[in-house]
Amino acid sequence: MSAADITPDETRRPFAWRRVRLGDLVLQGIAGAAAAAAVVLVGLITWKLIEGAWPSVTKFGLHFLIRTAWNPVIGKEVFGAASFLFGTAITSLIALALAAPLAIGVALFLTELAPRVLRAPVTALVETLAAIPSVVIGLWGIYVLGPILRDDVEPGLHSALGFIPLFGPPSSSGSSIFTAIVVLTIMILPIVASITRELFLGVPREQKEGALALGTTRWEMVRGVMFPYARGGIAAALILGLGRAVGEAIAVTQVIGGGVFIHWNLFDTGDTLASKIAASYQGAATNLEVASLVYLALILLVFSLLANLSAQWVVRRVGRRQGIGLRRGGAG
């Protein structure tokens, strides 16, 4: 039997068509134990969060998700996640909307447009940006970005677009939802750009050269060849970027200002699920407040799992459409 006669499913079998050896058994055992440990770890984290949040779950139920109040006063405790869910949604989605075209543009520049002498250093700088600790970016947001947005950007946006509720009166301190959005955009941009760059590099060279040989412009080649080939991976990268934005705590806590309310003015203060946990957990006064904060963490965990599963589903579906994935043993 030749290699061409072996089907993809057969290549996935650990000991198909060959004699079982001790090394194979050891490898199978170690790899299986590592995979099982990952599943067990996720299960333990989930169980611990459910256990910690259970007092709040039993007291507030699913109504916790739509209640805005957060009152930790002993004897009058009332807690709800609505304002933090709103803050998480508006900061993450707008940051993703800003980062997506920038990241795709960076990836296109590095793969198709940048001079060869610039590709390596610019790529290294983009990847270095992803490695900067979030607390450092948060401090930069406080001392550099916040004052610039407060003094120049926010007044300009309010003057030009003040009739839109999103661009209300500018912040007086530099801490605002808008500052948090810009910080999140900076944090997720290198992640999405790096993944997208690798996807563009994976586009078969003959397809690109064939399109150019037929007389298409470079933009038409990018739009007709590169984007369709990489669209599944780009969608997955954006979903993973969204998961990073939703779960970011320290940098957002440093620049968002805090507040338990729902409003549309991006230049006012607010809070997200992650920032509320980071800011309040150590100072929680009652067991019910601790349980409510853990309830917020449980919501974050569920969203993160859904985001990762969605990314994998997108990659698998597009891979099957393009005839890759399962055959290559990669994303499929």
C-alpha positions in Angstrom: 0.0 0.0 0.0 1.4 3.4 -1.0 1.1 6.6 1.0 -1.4 7.9 -1.6 -3.8 5.0 -0.8 -4.0 6.0 2.9 -7.1 8.1 3.7 -7.0 11.2 6.0 -8.9 9.3 8.7 -6.4 6.5 8.6 -3.5 8.9 9.1 -5.1 10.1 12.3 -5.1 6.5 13.8 -2.1 6.3 16.1 -0.9 2.8 15.1 -2.6 2.1 11.8 -0.7 -0.2 9.3 2.4 -0.6 11.5 3.6 -2.6 14.4 2.9 -1.2 17.9 6.1 0.0 19.6 6.9 1.1 23.1 7.9 4.6 22.0 4.5 4.9 20.2 2.7 3.9 23.4 4.6 6.3 25.6 4.0 9.2 23.1 0.3 8.3 23.0 0.1 8.2 26.7 1.9 11.5 27.3 -0.1 13.3 24.6 -3.3 11.9 25.9 -2.5 12.9 29.4 -1.7 16.4 28.4 -5.0 16.8 26.5 -6.9 15.3 29.4 -5.1 17.6 31.9 -6.3 20.7 29.8 -9.9 19.5 29.9 -9.7 18.7 33.6 -8.2 22.2 34.3 -11.0 24.0 32.5 -13.5 21.8 34.4 -11.9 22.6 37.7 -11.8 26.4 37.0 -15.5 26.3 36.0 -16.5 24.3 39.0 -14.6 26.6 41.4 -16.2 29.7 39.9 -19.7 28.1 40.1 -19.0 27.2 43.7 -17.8 30.7 44.5 -20.7 32.4 42.7 -23.4 30.1 44.0 -24.6 32.4 46.9 -25.1 35.2 44.4 -26.7 32.9 41.8 -29.2 31.5 44.2 -30.1 35.0 45.5 -30.3 37.0 42.2 -30.6 34.3 39.6 -30.6 35.3 35.9 -32.0 38.7 36.9 -28.5 39.5 37.9 -27.7 39.9 34.2 -30.2 42.7 33.7 -30.0 44.6 37.1 -27.9 47.8 37.0 -27.5 48.5 40.7 -24.3 47.6 42.6 -24.8 48.5 46.3 -22.3 46.8 48.7 -23.7 48.5 51.8 -24.1 45.8 54.5 -27.8 45.0 55.0 -28.8 46.6 51.7 -26.7 44.5 49.3 -28.0 44.6 45.8 -25.8 43.5 42.9 -26.3 43.3 39.1 -24.1 43.0 36.0 -26.0 45.0 33.5 -23.8 48.1 33.5 -20.7 46.0 33.4 -22.0 43.9 30.5 -22.9 47.1 28.7 -19.4 48.6 29.3 -17.7 45.4 28.2 -19.8 45.2 25.0 -19.3 48.8 24.0 -15.6 48.9 24.7 -14.8 45.6 23.1 -16.9 45.9 20.0 -15.8 49.4 19.1 -12.2 48.5 19.8 -12.5 45.5 17.5 -14.1 47.7 14.8 -11.2 50.1 15.0 -8.5 47.4 15.2 -9.8 45.2 12.4 -9.1 47.4 9.4 -5.8 48.6 10.9 -4.6 45.1 11.6 -5.5 43.9 8.1 -3.8 46.9 6.6 -0.6 46.2 8.7 -0.7 42.6 7.5 -1.1 43.6 3.9 1.7 46.1 4.1 4.1 43.6 5.6 3.3 40.8 3.1 2.7 42.7 -0.2 3.7 46.4 0.0 6.6 46.9 2.4 10.2 47.1 1.0 12.1 43.9 1.9 14.5 45.9 4.1 11.6 47.1 6.3 9.6 43.8 6.6 11.7 42.2 9.3 12.1 45.2 11.7 8.5 46.3 11.3 7.3 42.8 11.9 9.4 42.6 15.0 8.1 45.9 16.3 4.5 44.7 15.8 5.1 41.5 17.7 6.9 43.4 20.4 3.9 45.6 20.9 1.9 42.4 21.7 4.5 41.5 24.4 4.3 44.8 26.3 2.6 44.1 29.7 -0.9 45.5 30.0 0.0 47.4 33.1 2.6 49.3 31.2 0.1 50.2 28.4 -2.3 51.3 31.2 0.3 53.6 32.7 1.0 55.0 29.2 -2.7 55.5 28.9 -2.9 57.5 32.1 0.1 59.8 31.5 0.3 60.1 27.7 -2.9 59.0 25.9 -5.5 60.2 28.4 -4.3 63.9 28.3 -4.1 63.9 24.5 -7.6 62.5 24.2 -8.9 64.9 26.8 -7.4 68.1 25.5 -7.4 67.5 21.7 -9.4 64.5 20.4 -12.5 64.5 22.5 -13.2 68.2 22.1 -12.8 67.9 18.4 -15.1 64.9 18.1 -17.7 66.6 20.3 -17.5 69.8 18.2 -17.9 67.9 14.9 -20.2 65.0 16.0 -21.8 66.2 19.2 -25.3 65.6 17.8 -24.6 61.9 18.1 -25.1 60.6 21.7 -21.8 58.7 21.6 -19.8 62.0 21.4 -21.1 64.0 24.4 -19.3 66.4 26.6 -15.6 65.6 26.8 -14.0 64.1 29.9 -12.4 66.4 32.4 -9.9 63.9 33.8 -8.7 61.8 30.8 -10.3 58.7 32.2 -13.2 57.5 30.1 -14.7 54.7 28.1 -13.2 56.2 25.0 -9.7 56.0 26.5 -10.3 52.4 27.4 -11.4 51.7 23.8 -8.2 53.2 22.3 -6.1 51.2 24.8 -7.9 48.0 23.9 -7.5 48.8 20.2 -3.7 49.1 20.7 -3.6 45.8 22.6 -5.6 43.6 20.2 -4.2 45.1 17.0 -0.8 43.3 17.1 -2.5 40.0 17.8 -4.9 40.2 14.9 -2.2 41.7 12.6 0.3 38.9 13.4 -2.3 36.1 12.7 -3.5 37.8 9.6 0.0 38.2 8.3 0.7 34.5 8.7 -2.6 33.8 6.8 -1.6 36.1 3.9 1.8 34.4 3.8 0.1 31.1 3.4 -1.8 32.1 0.2 -0.3 30.0 -2.6 2.1 32.1 -4.6 1.0 30.6 -7.9 -2.6 31.9 -7.3 -1.4 35.4 -6.7 1.0 35.4 -9.6 -1.7 33.9 -11.8 -4.1 36.6 -11.0 -1.5 39.3 -11.7 -0.6 37.6 -15.0 -4.3 37.8 -16.1 -4.0 41.6 -15.8 -5.6 42.3 -12.4 -4.3 45.2 -10.3 -2.6 44.4 -7.0 -5.7 45.5 -5.1 -7.9 43.3 -7.3 -5.6 40.4 -6.6 -5.8 41.1 -2.9 -9.6 41.3 -3.0 -10.2 38.4 -5.3 -7.5 35.9 -4.2 -6.0 36.7 -0.7 -9.1 37.8 1.1 -11.3 34.8 0.0 -8.4 32.4 0.9 -7.8 33.8 4.3 -11.3 35.0 5.3 -12.0 32.1 7.7 -8.7 32.6 9.6 -9.2 36.4 9.7 -12.7 35.9 11.2 -11.2 33.6 13.8 -8.4 36.1 14.5 -11.0 38.8 15.1 -13.0 36.6 17.4 -9.8 35.8 19.4 -9.1 39.5 19.5 -12.5 40.2 20.8 -12.0 37.6 23.5 -8.7 39.4 24.5 -10.5 42.7 24.6 -13.4 41.4 26.8 -11.0 39.8 29.3 -8.5 42.6 29.6 -8.6 43.9 33.2 -5.6 45.9 34.4 -5.1 48.4 31.6 -8.9 49.0 31.3 -9.1 49.5 35.1 -6.4 52.1 35.0 -8.0 54.3 32.3 -11.8 53.7 32.3 -12.6 55.7 35.5 -15.3 53.4 37.0 -19.0 53.9 37.5 -22.2 51.8 37.8 -24.5 53.3 35.2 -25.5 52.8 31.5 -25.0 55.8 29.2 -24.0 56.3 25.6 -21.4 59.1 26.0 -18.0 57.5 25.3 -16.3 60.4 27.0 -17.8 59.6 30.4 -16.4 57.0 32.8 -17.7 53.4 33.1 -16.7 49.9 34.0 -16.4 46.4 32.4 -16.7 43.0 33.8 -13.0 42.5 34.1 -12.2 46.0 35.4 -14.9 45.7 38.1 -13.4 42.4 39.3 -9.9 43.8 39.3 -10.9 47.0 41.1 -13.2 45.6 43.8 -12.3 42.0 44.7 -9.6 42.8 47.3 -11.9 45.4 49.0 -15.1 43.4 49.0 -16.8 43.8 52.3 -19.3 40.9 52.4 -19.4 37.3 51.3 -22.3 38.2 49.0 -20.3 40.9 47.2 -17.4 38.4 46.8 -19.9 35.9 45.3 -21.3 38.5 43.0 -17.8 39.4 41.7 -17.1 35.7 41.1 -20.5 35.6 39.3 -19.0 38.3 37.0 -16.0 36.1 36.5 -18.2 33.2 35.6 -19.9 35.3 32.9 -16.5 36.2 31.6 -15.4 32.6 31.5 -18.5 31.5 29.6 -18.0 34.3 27.0 -14.3 33.3 26.6 -15.2 29.7 26.0 -17.9 30.7 23.5 -15.5 33.0 21.7 -12.8 30.3 21.3 -15.4 27.7 20.2 -16.8 30.1 17.7 -13.3 30.8 16.3 -12.7 27.1 15.9 -16.1 26.6 14.2 -15.4 29.3 11.7 -12.0 27.9 10.8 -13.4 24.4 10.4 -16.3 25.5 8.3 -14.2 27.6 5.9 -11.6 24.9 5.8 -14.2 22.3 4.6 -15.5 24.7 2.0 -12.0 25.2 0.6 -11.1 21.5 0.8 -8.5 22.0 3.5 -8.4 21.5 7.2 -9.4 17.8 7.6 -7.1 16.7 4.8 -4.2 18.7 6.2 -4.8 17.8 9.8 -4.7 21.5 10.7 -7.6 23.7 11.6 -10.1 21.0 10.6 
